[in-house]
Amino acid sequence: MQPKKYLVVLNEKANRGQSSKDWEEIKLELEKLHLKYTLLSSKYHGHIKTVLSQNLLDMFEQNQIPNCIIVIGGDGTINETINGIKIAQRKNSKITDIPIGIIPTGCRNEFIKSAKMEINKKNALKKIINCQEKHLKKIGYLHEQKNNENNFFINKAQIGMQDYKNDEKKSKLKNSLKKVFSLVPIMYNLTNFPLILNSNNRIHKFPKVFSIKIINNSNLIKDLEVEIFERKYFIQNILLIILWLFNYKIIGKNYHKYKIVFAHIQIPSLEYGYVDNEKIGTKFYDVSIGSIQYPFIY
């Protein structure tokens, strides 16, 4: 039996550079196990997606496709890895889904926690190496009709106003104060856009929306959750944003939530988009929303 081939994807800048320090320890463990692996390191934002897709195409031509990709990083690194694999598959349909194992070195590691994967780095590596079966996990996608392009996400996609991100190195009190002081600029800069959502054979039209989120809730087998934040009267807007900022249960007539297996959205104005908190640029949106299953090992 031939030894397994591993491709290690390392984001040295994950968790403010801590990932690079973690790599030295992980590297020693890999060498102790005498594993055959190729290392790909990111040099800038978006680099993994580009270099991974090209490397997989080259590896396929040389009959060197890895049995597993080990991701060392956080949610953003996992996102880029999946999108890199999918770009390679679009160029060569013979490249199959390569199982992904994750050694979490990010700040939040939301996907790891929601999927109940191993959070301890050493234990994660052992489980990846000894894993005998693949686990299918749901990931979401935005499919652009015009360019026939996909953006995959593990946690969420968002258009318009983005979620507030806590600073992991600051206390709960300092983060709360920062949120309070951010209310004034948020309200001052709040913009809106028209949105059409076609879901479950129903068309929902919203003339003024300031954000739409598509959430990959791991507790739902097939469904994605769509949250729409509608701009209405000043007091309603403030209440909604406060609830949003402080992660309270969101209520109000300007908040709408749907469960969808597949949907279509249209936004006829230029808006910022994000997948797993990473920018995908400013664009008009004519996209399909759905999910697929992807294999992970842990």
PLY file of the C-alpha trace (Angstrom):
ply
format ascii 1.0
element vertex 298
property float x
property float y
property float z
element edge 297
property int vertex1
property int vertex2
end_header
0.00 0.00 0.00
1.34 3.40 -1.00
1.77 5.97 1.80
-0.81 8.74 1.91
0.12 12.05 0.32
-0.75 15.19 2.29
-0.94 18.79 1.17
-0.48 21.24 4.07
-2.05 24.67 3.63
-0.60 27.17 6.11
-1.83 30.68 6.81
1.14 32.17 8.66
-0.77 35.36 9.50
-3.80 33.67 11.08
-4.49 34.85 14.65
-2.09 37.79 14.21
0.86 35.60 13.32
0.36 33.00 16.06
-0.29 30.40 13.37
3.31 30.73 12.17
4.59 29.88 15.67
2.16 26.96 15.92
3.49 25.63 12.61
6.96 24.98 14.08
5.44 22.63 16.65
3.12 20.97 14.12
6.03 20.52 11.69
7.97 18.56 14.31
4.98 16.28 14.86
4.66 15.66 11.10
8.35 14.78 10.89
8.06 12.37 13.84
5.28 10.58 11.98
7.41 10.43 8.77
4.51 11.78 6.72
4.94 12.72 3.09
3.59 16.22 2.58
3.84 19.32 0.39
3.61 22.74 2.04
1.73 25.74 0.63
2.03 29.00 2.59
-0.04 32.14 2.09
1.81 35.38 1.42
-1.18 37.75 1.22
-4.96 37.78 1.40
-6.46 35.56 -1.31
-3.12 33.91 -2.08
-4.13 30.42 -0.91
-7.11 30.30 -3.24
-4.96 31.20 -6.25
-1.88 29.10 -5.53
-3.86 26.06 -4.34
-6.02 25.88 -7.46
-2.95 26.04 -9.73
-1.04 23.49 -7.65
-3.93 21.02 -7.77
-4.09 21.33 -11.56
-0.34 20.65 -11.79
-0.56 17.78 -9.30
-3.35 16.15 -11.29
-1.22 16.22 -14.44
1.60 14.54 -12.52
-0.72 12.01 -10.85
0.21 13.50 -7.46
-3.20 14.61 -6.14
-3.06 14.46 -2.30
-5.23 12.08 -0.29
-5.94 14.86 2.19
-5.45 18.61 2.60
-4.44 19.69 6.11
-5.45 23.29 6.79
-3.50 25.18 9.46
-5.39 28.40 10.12
-8.84 29.71 10.92
-12.18 30.14 9.17
-10.74 32.39 6.46
-8.09 29.80 5.57
-10.68 27.03 5.37
-12.80 29.25 3.13
-9.91 29.99 0.75
-8.96 26.29 0.65
-12.45 25.17 -0.36
-12.76 27.92 -2.95
-9.31 27.05 -4.32
-10.34 23.40 -4.74
-13.57 24.42 -6.47
-11.72 26.74 -8.88
-9.43 23.84 -9.84
-12.47 21.60 -10.36
-14.04 24.13 -12.71
-10.93 24.01 -14.85
-10.59 20.22 -14.62
-13.77 18.31 -13.74
-11.75 15.13 -13.07
-10.43 16.61 -9.82
-12.68 15.27 -7.07
-13.45 16.73 -3.63
-10.29 16.25 -1.57
-11.02 15.61 2.13
-9.96 18.45 4.43
-8.55 18.08 7.93
-8.24 21.19 10.09
-5.70 22.17 12.72
-7.34 25.29 14.18
-5.00 28.23 14.74
-7.43 31.10 14.09
-8.99 33.57 16.53
-12.60 32.44 16.51
-12.64 29.03 14.79
-16.44 29.26 14.43
-16.72 26.45 11.90
-14.62 24.05 13.99
-16.78 24.69 17.05
-20.14 24.50 15.27
-19.13 21.27 13.49
-17.86 19.84 16.81
-14.39 19.14 15.44
-11.26 18.85 17.59
-10.10 22.25 18.87
-6.81 21.06 20.41
-4.03 21.31 17.81
-2.09 18.15 18.70
-5.23 16.07 19.07
-6.56 17.47 15.78
-3.44 16.28 13.93
-3.65 12.79 15.47
-7.32 12.48 14.53
-6.64 13.59 10.95
-3.84 11.05 10.52
-5.79 8.19 12.10
-9.18 8.99 10.58
-10.68 6.06 8.65
-13.80 7.73 7.31
-14.89 11.03 5.83
-17.57 13.21 7.42
-19.79 15.21 5.08
-20.53 18.75 6.23
-22.85 21.32 4.68
-21.29 24.42 3.12
-23.15 27.24 1.40
-22.60 28.95 -1.92
-23.51 32.04 -3.91
-23.70 31.30 -7.63
-23.43 34.32 -9.91
-25.58 33.81 -12.99
-23.84 36.27 -15.29
-20.24 35.10 -14.79
-21.12 31.51 -13.85
-18.94 31.85 -10.74
-19.29 30.48 -7.23
-18.33 31.83 -3.83
-18.47 29.12 -1.17
-18.79 29.83 2.55
-18.58 27.73 5.70
-20.26 30.11 8.16
-22.09 32.91 6.37
-22.32 35.23 3.40
-23.38 38.83 3.75
-24.31 41.76 1.53
-24.53 45.34 2.77
-23.72 46.24 6.36
-21.28 43.73 7.84
-21.35 42.08 11.27
-19.33 43.66 14.04
-16.27 41.57 14.90
-15.14 41.38 18.53
-11.46 41.93 19.22
-10.40 38.65 20.87
-7.60 40.40 22.78
-9.91 42.96 24.39
-12.15 42.41 27.40
-15.91 41.99 27.11
-16.37 45.46 28.63
-14.04 47.14 26.12
-15.75 45.40 23.20
-19.15 46.48 24.55
-18.03 50.10 24.88
-16.64 50.03 21.35
-20.03 48.80 20.10
-21.86 51.61 21.93
-19.55 54.28 20.47
-19.92 52.76 16.99
-23.70 53.38 16.99
-23.46 57.02 15.88
-21.23 56.45 12.81
-23.27 53.34 11.88
-26.53 55.29 11.92
-24.95 58.23 10.07
-23.51 56.01 7.31
-26.44 53.60 7.08
-27.41 53.08 3.44
-30.05 50.90 1.86
-30.72 49.00 -1.34
-33.67 47.20 -3.00
-33.80 43.41 -2.72
-35.87 40.70 -4.39
-35.82 37.24 -2.76
-37.35 34.33 -4.64
-37.70 31.39 -2.26
-40.06 28.42 -1.84
-42.03 29.55 -4.92
-42.69 32.94 -3.37
-41.29 36.34 -4.33
-40.49 38.77 -1.51
-39.72 42.38 -2.42
-37.99 44.77 -0.04
-37.50 48.39 -1.23
-35.04 49.36 1.53
-32.64 46.79 3.01
-29.35 47.61 4.74
-28.08 44.02 5.10
-28.84 40.44 4.12
-27.13 37.46 5.76
-27.11 33.85 4.54
-26.12 31.62 7.46
-24.89 28.04 7.32
-26.42 26.76 10.56
-24.82 23.38 11.30
-27.94 22.30 13.24
-29.96 22.33 10.00
-29.42 19.33 7.73
-30.15 20.94 4.36
-31.49 24.44 5.01
-29.67 27.73 5.09
-31.02 30.66 7.09
-31.61 33.99 5.38
-31.85 37.11 7.56
-33.01 40.38 6.04
-32.55 43.71 7.85
-34.96 46.29 6.47
-34.51 50.02 6.91
-37.61 51.69 8.34
-38.10 54.40 10.95
-35.18 55.81 12.94
-36.14 54.26 16.31
-36.80 50.86 14.72
-33.41 51.01 13.00
-31.60 51.83 16.26
-33.35 49.00 18.14
-32.54 46.49 15.43
-28.87 47.49 15.23
-28.44 47.40 19.04
-29.89 43.89 19.17
-27.62 42.90 16.28
-24.45 44.41 17.75
-24.92 42.77 21.15
-26.03 39.37 19.79
-29.45 39.51 21.44
-32.48 37.76 20.00
-33.55 39.97 17.10
-37.16 41.07 16.87
-39.06 43.78 15.03
-41.12 44.39 11.91
-38.00 45.35 9.98
-36.33 41.96 10.62
-37.20 38.96 8.45
-35.93 35.39 8.71
-36.40 32.48 6.28
-35.19 28.89 6.01
-34.31 27.94 2.47
-32.89 24.96 0.60
-32.48 27.00 -2.56
-33.26 30.64 -3.34
-32.50 33.43 -5.77
-31.70 37.04 -4.90
-31.45 40.17 -7.02
-29.90 43.48 -5.95
-29.80 46.05 -8.79
-27.31 48.38 -7.06
-23.60 48.14 -6.33
-23.12 46.68 -2.84
-20.28 45.19 -0.81
-20.36 41.44 -0.35
-18.58 39.14 2.11
-18.14 35.39 2.53
-16.95 34.31 6.00
-16.09 37.97 6.69
-13.80 38.15 3.64
-14.64 40.77 0.97
-15.77 39.57 -2.45
-15.94 43.08 -3.85
-18.62 45.57 -4.84
-21.06 44.35 -7.45
-24.63 43.99 -8.64
-26.17 40.71 -7.45
-28.13 38.20 -9.48
-27.24 35.07 -7.52
-28.57 31.67 -6.57
-28.14 30.51 -2.96
-27.84 26.90 -1.91
-25.64 24.33 -0.20
-23.56 21.26 -0.97
-21.92 18.55 1.12
-18.12 18.55 1.45
-15.90 15.82 3.03
-13.85 16.57 6.16
-11.72 14.26 8.26
-11.41 14.57 12.04
0 1
1 2
2 3
3 4
4 5
5 6
6 7
7 8
8 9
9 10
10 11
11 12
12 13
13 14
14 15
15 16
16 17
17 18
18 19
19 20
20 21
21 22
22 23
23 24
24 25
25 26
26 27
27 28
28 29
29 30
30 31
31 32
32 33
33 34
34 35
35 36
36 37
37 38
38 39
39 40
40 41
41 42
42 43
43 44
44 45
45 46
46 47
47 48
48 49
49 50
50 51
51 52
52 53
53 54
54 55
55 56
56 57
57 58
58 59
59 60
60 61
61 62
62 63
63 64
64 65
65 66
66 67
67 68
68 69
69 70
70 71
71 72
72 73
73 74
74 75
75 76
76 77
77 78
78 79
79 80
80 81
81 82
82 83
83 84
84 85
85 86
86 87
87 88
88 89
89 90
90 91
91 92
92 93
93 94
94 95
95 96
96 97
97 98
98 99
99 100
100 101
101 102
102 103
103 104
104 105
105 106
106 107
107 108
108 109
109 110
110 111
111 112
112 113
113 114
114 115
115 116
116 117
117 118
118 119
119 120
120 121
121 122
122 123
123 124
124 125
125 126
126 127
127 128
128 129
129 130
130 131
131 132
132 133
133 134
134 135
135 136
136 137
137 138
138 139
139 140
140 141
141 142
142 143
143 144
144 145
145 146
146 147
147 148
148 149
149 150
150 151
151 152
152 153
153 154
154 155
155 156
156 157
157 158
158 159
159 160
160 161
161 162
162 163
163 164
164 165
165 166
166 167
167 168
168 169
169 170
170 171
171 172
172 173
173 174
174 175
175 176
176 177
177 178
178 179
179 180
180 181
181 182
182 183
183 184
184 185
185 186
186 187
187 188
188 189
189 190
190 191
191 192
192 193
193 194
194 195
195 196
196 197
197 198
198 199
199 200
200 201
201 202
202 203
203 204
204 205
205 206
206 207
207 208
208 209
209 210
210 211
211 212
212 213
213 214
214 215
215 216
216 217
217 218
218 219
219 220
220 221
221 222
222 223
223 224
224 225
225 226
226 227
227 228
228 229
229 230
230 231
231 232
232 233
233 234
234 235
235 236
236 237
237 238
238 239
239 240
240 241
241 242
242 243
243 244
244 245
245 246
246 247
247 248
248 249
249 250
250 251
251 252
252 253
253 254
254 255
255 256
256 257
257 258
258 259
259 260
260 261
261 262
262 263
263 264
264 265
265 266
266 267
267 268
268 269
269 270
270 271
271 272
272 273
273 274
274 275
275 276
276 277
277 278
278 279
279 280
280 281
281 282
282 283
283 284
284 285
285 286
286 287
287 288
288 289
289 290
290 291
291 292
292 293
293 294
294 295
295 296
296 297
